[in-house]
Amino acid sequence: MPTTDISWQQPITVQLQNGTDRRFTGAYEALDFLENEWPVRRGGHYDNAIRLCRAALLRAMPVEAAREAFVAACLEAALPWRYGSYIAANRARSVDVAA
């Protein structure tokens, strides 16, 4: 898999569970985070985000589709995210991780 990132048109900033913000500018950064640091290692959106980020890096899928899948995974994991002036605090749509 290529190690160079394919950038999104607009970066996404995600608030991590420890309260710090992390900025993602493309599919490689998102995939690395999903595979190595993601707080919830299950879920349909999580699986889809990994698949679409890999496909975007192989240029088999538009990079913006990977971005949308990453945002959906953030919703699923209850990680607040923002881009530009839009802030989405998605705690209400969290996934039950205790099960």
C-alpha positions in Angstrom: 0.0 0.0 0.0 1.4 3.4 -0.8 2.6 5.5 2.1 1.8 8.8 0.6 -1.5 10.3 1.6 -4.2 11.4 -0.8 -5.7 14.6 0.6 -9.3 15.4 1.2 -10.6 18.7 -0.1 -11.2 19.8 3.5 -9.5 18.4 6.7 -11.5 17.0 9.6 -10.6 17.6 13.2 -11.6 14.9 15.6 -11.7 15.3 19.4 -10.1 12.2 20.9 -11.3 10.5 24.1 -8.7 12.3 26.2 -10.0 15.7 25.0 -7.2 16.6 22.6 -7.9 17.4 18.9 -6.4 15.6 16.0 -6.5 16.8 12.4 -6.9 14.4 9.5 -6.1 15.6 6.0 -6.4 12.5 4.0 -7.1 8.8 3.6 -3.7 7.5 4.8 -3.9 9.4 8.1 -7.4 8.2 8.7 -6.6 4.6 7.8 -3.6 4.6 10.1 -5.7 6.0 13.0 -8.5 3.5 12.3 -6.1 0.5 12.3 -3.9 1.6 15.2 -5.6 4.0 17.5 -9.4 3.7 17.0 -11.3 3.4 20.3 -14.0 1.0 19.1 -12.7 -1.9 17.0 -16.1 -2.9 15.7 -19.0 -1.6 13.8 -20.3 -1.4 10.3 -19.1 2.2 9.7 -15.7 1.4 11.2 -15.3 -1.6 8.8 -16.6 0.5 5.8 -14.2 3.4 6.6 -11.2 1.0 6.6 -12.3 -0.5 3.3 -12.9 2.8 1.6 -9.7 4.4 2.9 -7.7 1.5 1.5 -9.6 1.7 -1.8 -9.0 5.5 -2.0 -5.2 4.9 -1.5 -5.3 2.5 -4.4 -7.2 5.1 -6.4 -10.1 2.6 -6.8 -12.5 4.9 -4.9 -12.9 8.7 -4.8 -11.1 10.1 -1.7 -14.2 12.0 -0.7 -16.0 8.7 -0.3 -13.4 7.6 2.2 -13.7 11.0 4.0 -17.5 10.5 4.3 -17.0 6.9 5.6 -14.4 8.2 8.2 -17.0 10.8 9.4 -19.6 8.0 9.7 -17.2 6.0 11.8 -16.6 9.0 14.0 -20.4 9.2 14.5 -20.5 5.5 15.3 -17.7 5.8 17.9 -19.2 9.0 19.4 -16.1 11.0 18.6 -17.0 14.7 18.0 -15.6 16.0 14.8 -15.5 19.3 12.9 -14.5 20.9 9.7 -14.3 24.6 9.0 -16.8 26.2 11.3 -19.1 23.2 11.4 -18.9 21.3 14.7 -20.7 17.9 15.2 -20.8 16.7 18.8 -22.2 13.3 18.2 -22.5 11.9 21.7 -26.2 11.2 21.2 -25.5 8.7 18.4 -22.9 6.7 20.2 -22.5 3.0 20.0 -22.9 0.8 23.1 -19.3 -0.5 23.6 -20.1 -2.3 26.8 -21.8 -5.3 25.1 
